[in-house]
Amino acid sequence: MTSTSTSIRSRITGAAEICNLSECQRSLFGLIDALRILGRRTAKEMYGAPGWVCHTITNAWGYTAPGGGLGWGLFVTAGIWIALQMWDHYTFNADVEFLRTCAYPTLREAAEFFLAYMVPEPKHGWLVTGPSDSPENWFLSSDGERCSESMGNTCDRVFVYALYSMCIEASKVLAVDDELRSTLEAARAKLPPSRLDATDSCRNG
């Protein structure tokens, strides 16, 4: 069984819209739809949450569970990453029908998962993901151990912010889901603030 990273699949078609090759995205959109359908089971059975989720690696059969080892296998926002291609297609083409029938249903279900999955950080009450990892990113714990999994990594925060923002805008364009939009606006406001640390690296909190 051949597997690949969701990020590689999105990079392959990443320039499709700006190169006027929108039709090259169709097979990717078909894969994303399969991931959404099969990812509902992963969301329910692994996390006890609604919606859908996909992790770092997948294949033609729609593999959505964690896999691939520490350091990148538990990348819980990989589904958002690959679904960004749908939003790009909508924004480049102003295709409201595509937004209504394909992009928004996929993004909305992903948002439903993260609304249920994220938890308050105990000190500030920020909503954070975790345990999760930022792919290929390792750090040293306070006792000097090499670690990859954490709560509320910056990569997840960036993707969740983008997801909620896309759903909020889409619900306005389509004039639907007023209550969900309010819920997403409130949740987005509780995400950790981004700032630069002493080395000018972006971090949460």
Protein Blocks (a to p, Z undefined) as FASTA:
>chain_A
ZZddfklmmmmmmmmmmnopmkmmmmmmmmmmmmmmmmmmmmmmmnopghjdddfbdcfk
opabdehiehjlmmmklmmmmmmmmmmmmmmnopaklmmmmmmmmmmmmmmmmmmmpccd
fklopacedddddehiacddfkopacfbdghiaklmmmmmmmmmmmmmmmmmnopakllm
mmmmmmmmmpccddddfkopaceZZ
